[in-house]
Amino acid sequence: MDMRGWRSFWAIGLTASVVALASAQYQFVHLRSYTLADLFDGTANGIGSNIGDVAFDGTNLYVAGYHTSSGLQTVGMARISNFFDGTNFVASNTTLTADWKVQLSQDGGSRDTRLVYYNGSLYLGTGLGSGNATNTGIRKYDTNGNLDSSWAGDGVLSLTEAGVSRYDTLEIDPQGPALAVGVFGSTIIRRFDLGTGTNVGNTSPVSGAPTAVRDITFAPNGNMYYKWNGGSGNAAGVRLFTRQDITTFSDAGNFVSLTEGALQQSTVTYVPVSQAYGHLADLVLYNQRVSGTNQLFVYDVNGNLITTLTGVGPTADGFTPPSGYANTLLNSSYFITSSGRLFIFVVQGGGATGTYIDRLDIYEVVPEPASLMALGAGLAGLLGLRRRKR
């Protein structure tokens, strides 16, 4: 075998070693757990009746809520500071106090709220699912809670401006990047400039794919994972759409198939674990809106169920929550620090007992020691083989 052959053999062996190790070698450390019920008390002083979404900018925590009562209700978002010192989060069960709140009068009746953070800005969608243009909208804020009144012309991306009859979810599309908006009843993703709110090109519809979208999330390469349901007790799932170009996807079929009702607050999150730990596969997290599935399901991108996050304690700092998750209303986001630590933030809205109703849990994803040792041994062996053949 000549040098080119050995080089090819080494490359193939390295790839196989990494792929084999990437299948399941994860640990999920339950770092912290908090109650946020005071912010989500359903009154005009709060920001909703249920926590619905969470974001983190590396220092500050942002939470947003929706309302289960019908008619116009107070919903919004809040920032919590003095939460993370760069290494540790404040102790579990600490009372988390908002240093500002954004409060809006928007459609209730379990109309959804979604929040994303990107590059110093927050994008908040409220009253999602409502067809009443005055009672729903998407807004852009800075991290001090100030509305960008020039975004989309007047600070609110209206249904008319977007050319849709309703909104259902929003996410950051890495292609552009842009703000991607999903609409129930359509596989067309509307895309808007993060700086101005103008339309930057909608995607084409995906022929034959289910249209009952509830949430979307993106891999760094632009592939989209699409949470959908088909009605009460009908087929549902997380669908994979592979990216062909900025505005075109192809349907790769269901990533995960399941059955659930025609419910909002149905969520999916892509976590690019490989950006923190190159030998581990990325993860896809989703909730399932069926009684008794009070957990967040965690799959790797190869379709393997890795674990479920249940909210059961104790946490790493010794706190035991009064229960595990007591509702299917679960959402999540992630953050990778400059030092390479990967945190997953999970919120549960409603359904628990006492004051521990609307809660936040923080998990850290780390490689199992065995996976690091095996990776090191595998690479060392392959490198040694290459050296011997020079």
Beta strands, then each sheet from edge to edge (+ up, - down):
strand 1: 26-35
strand 2: 50-56
strand 3: 61-66
strand 4: 72-80
strand 5: 100-107
strand 6: 112-118
strand 7: 121-128
strand 8: 137-142
strand 9: 156-157
strand 10: 169-173
strand 11: 178-182
strand 12: 190-192
strand 13: 213-218
strand 14: 224-229
strand 15: 234-245
strand 16: 248-260
strand 17: 268-271
strand 18: 283-286
strand 19: 296-300
strand 20: 305-309
strand 21: 330-336
strand 22: 342-348
strand 23: 359-367
sheet 1: 1+ 23- 22+ 21-
sheet 2: 2+ 3- 4+ 5-
sheet 3: 6+ 7- 8+ 9-
sheet 4: 10+ 11- 12+
sheet 5: 13+ 14- 15+ 16-
sheet 6: 17+ 18- 19+ 20-
end
